[in-house]
Amino acid sequence: MKQELRLLLDENIGLKVFNELKRLGYHVQSILVERRGVPDEEVVKKAITRNKIIVTMDKDFGYLAQAYNPPGVVILRLRDPKISDRIRAILRALQLKDKLYGYITVVTDTKIRRRPISLR
């Protein structure tokens, strides 16, 4: 079910993507709406306290995930990150459902790669 996933969108994902995911019934929050300009470390801490999967286009979150161990991170690595492509990529990732928790998931135009956040 869509509602079981809890998403926290980084600023670079955008307001239109946020609005579309919300319209589709996903439990989603946006840093752009709530705390624009907040440091990435604060985004990770917010995701941890609220048990949310971070969705971003910033590959630095892969390193931050190793340091802070958030619930999950989805990183979009698209050739042309127009709004429709971002939405399509996120929806592809969301098909993994609860398998997003505990992983860094990288979504490209053609593939989805996953690796555990922590090797503990």
N, C-alpha and C positions, 0 to 999 in steps of 0.2 A: 504494500500500500504506500502511496506517495507520502502520506503524512508521517511515516515512521522516520524518514530522513530529515535531519535538521541541518540547514545550510547557512553559512555565513559568507556572503559575497564580499570580496575585496573591492576596493574602489574602482579598479581597472575593469571590472566586469560590466559596470554601467547600470544606469537607472532603467533603461528599456528592458534589459535582460531580467533585472529584478522584478519589474512589473509583470512581465510575461510568466515567469516562474510562479509568482504569487497567483496570477490569474489561473494557472493550471492546477493550483491547489497545493503546491509545495510549501512546507514550513521554511520560510526564508527570511533572513535579515540582511541588510546591506550596510557596510561601513560608510559608503557614500551618503546614505540617508542619515545615519545615526551619528557618526563621528568623523567626518571628512578630515583627512590630513593626519590621522592618528598613526604613530609609528607601527611598523609591521609586528614588532614584539607585542604590542598591545592587542593587535588583531588576534594573534595566537593565544594570548592569555584569555581573551574574551571567548574564543572558541572552546578553550579548555573548561572554563567555568560554566559554560552553557551547553557543553557536550555537542558542539556543532562541527560539521565538516567545512573546512575553508575551501572556497572556490576562487581561484586567482589565475592571472596570466603572468605572475611574477615568479620566476624560477627560484628566487632567493628563499621562497617558502619551503623548498625542499631541504635547505640547510637549517632553517629555523625549526622545521619539524623534527629533525634529528636532535636538536638542542632542547626543545621544549616538550616534545611528545604530545601533540594535540590529537584529538579523536580521529582526524583524517584530513587529507589535503588532496584536492583535485587541481592540477595545474594544466591549463589549456596552452598548447603550443601549436597555434594555427598559422598557416602561411598568410592568410588574409583574415584577420579577426573581426570581420564585420558582424554586426549584431545577429543576423540570422545564423551565421556559422557558430558564434558563441553559444547561442541557444541550442542548436543542433548538437554540438559537442557535449554540452552539459547534460542534455537529455540522454545521450548515448552512455555517458558515465553513470547517470542515475539508474540505469538498468541493472547495475551491479548491486543496487540496494544496500543492505547492511554490510556487504563485502567492501564498501568504501571505508568503513571504520577500521582503524589500525594500519592504514596504507597511505602511501603517496601514490596517487593515480595520475599518470600523465596521459592526456588525451591529445592526439594529433589529428590531422585531417583523415588519416586512414587507420590508425591503430590506437589501442589503449594498452598502456604498460602499467604494471603495479609492482610496488616493492614494499615490504613491511617498514613501518616507521622506525620501529625499535627491534633490534635483534636480540633483546633480552629473553 
